[in-house]
Structures are given as C-alpha cells and as structure tokens.
Amino acid sequence: MEFLTGGNEGCSGCSAAQTSCNHCGACCTGGGPVLRSQDERLIKTGKLDLSVLYTLRAGERMFNKESLKMEPLATDQIKIKVDPETLRCLFLNPENRCDIYSQRPFECRSFKCWDEREIVEVYASDTPLGREDIIGGIKGLWDLVADHHERCSYDLLDELIRKVDDTGDQEAAEKVCEMIAYDRSLRETLVESGRVRAEILDFLFGRPLTTTIVMFNYRIESQDGKDVLVAVS
C-alpha cells in the first residue's frame, strides 16, 4: 500500500533515455523521504539531528495512490522537513545538489527517477522507522510521547469528528477542542520550561493538531477567548 506523503514520488524532469541523475531537483521537491530502519544510525550518530525531522503519526490520514482515498497510516513515518514555501528538502542546495549526499537516507539512495524498480521494492517490503526506535529507551521522554499519542489519537479524533458530522454532537466537538488545547499546551509548556527544544516538537509529537485538523475538513477558531470547531467551507 503506497501513500502519497511527499518526496520520491516520481520525477517530471527525466527523459526515457536517462540513466543517471541530471540534478533537476524534482525528486527532492514536494516532501522529504520517509526514513527507514537503515537510517537509524544516521540519527543516533548525529548525522541527522531531530530538529530536521518530523513525524507523521500512526492513524494520520494520508492520500493512498492505489485506492485514491484518504486512509490512516498503519505506523509512524519519520520524514525530513522541507522549506514550507518551496517544499524543497532542507538539504537540497541552490545548485540542486544534496548537502548530505554521502549520508543521505536509504530511500533517497534507492530512488532513481529513470528506474523505479528499487524504490518500489522498498515501498513494498521495508518498514518505516518509528519514534520508538529512536527514543523508546529514554524512559521519561518516551512515556510522555506515548501518552500524548494516546490522548491525541487520530482514531479517536476521527470518531469524534464523525459524531459531529452525523448528528452535530456538541459534546464531541468540545472534546475535539479539548484534545487540540492539550496538544498545544503540552508543546508550549515543554518549550517554556526548557525541557524540550522547540525545533524537535514535530518529531516528538507530530504536526500540531491545529494544523492537521484540516484533514477532517475543520479548523479551530478563537471566539470570545474559546476554541471553537468550524467546518471548512
């Protein structure tokens, strides 16, 4: 099952006769690679700092290219961040060269836009690296991350949103707002206390729910100092 989560999704800059990279930069634009088990060493040896990574959490809805539907991820996916305006990988320099080429992730090494057989095999057989693989041994930190993942579960969020959609359930809407408020408060508290660098929040806890709630066709607005769930028209 292949999900479109950005990066290494195909290249419009290659030709049928191409047999090597022409540095068009297309494969490194649109989203970063998904890290694989082979990339664990890059993180643990400091080649990839947590500040350049973010997590798509298990349960998060992504577009499945095979079914053409939004479907939940079965596991975490850790990705390299991109420039929010250009969507270029942070390590793609102005000359369309990779600044970490010799230490690039496994998915990048496997991807060849002129011959996709190797990357297709990776998609089909290899397991994405998860947060627990990296920080599972850090007891206090992992407990915090696991608790957040449970309290801010995308499956629970989906269940609550369905109640709002089906019956206009106000209690369910309030629970969604409470979940989003907890997610926001936890991030702010950890940074203000100096316990966690702001740059690694998206790795530890995934993208903020205030951002990802749009995948359910809702947004959060502040009305009279209170969070309110509003449908996206």
Steps between C-alpha positions, in 0.01 A plus 500: 500500500664824387411832656571837348681683779736707290848436366628230263162474328624523143693750292376712213853613421636169364484361149448148371866476400634619834728267697628730775402804707493829309453708819162640400399495869148373430532187716608713799212745470151436637601327821784324675572126497351258751779371723551123510659262748832541318497871593499449877879533506479844331300631794685324779837615365381859461507508119128590512399716796146463631445867418494424125242222538126479553261213563185400317329311781332162473134561424565826317300518176699501178408463134542142375602502134362151447151547644487874423363556852614658825601212725669471843870419525561165666824615664700813568690650209799719577589746225754773429353848518455715191497873439136598566485731197688305233447148644867428422684262732706695753815336371445586133728798431450774235704297249257208542768298676448309825699642791504160673540286188754259651273454803163525325210283623438151364191605305700771321773249414241257365312751289593544133246692294609320183459154656249467785532124556723532807288762676181306424655201677584721799142628518368146486729326747683738731361628832513875574706608799287596802546738791529210743801371306676827577385606847329191637790445739467847655243405760358833614499651154351197329228473765405861428493443124297179533250669732458788255451255213220328692329816619525660157422185304397558140263205525326669794499831314341329200233347724416835656490680165262237363261573788520870423437437131216252551303659782660835578604357838615804701661290771714328239598839355606617846711187547675573170578852625625360830730259317640780287543725805696225679725448197572872479549544877740206527723638226503849650568375853789276399670782308439767765639271771812437295443123501465470123634702207223651290672365188440136596133525598379384158721193528384414851128571465438525128352806336276718720134401501413861425662433160392142430133547599450627144527141375158452660370815325495707818707779649527654846398861558522705816165656589471705820824343622375146444597244238215416262487226235400647165428310178715591201274619221 
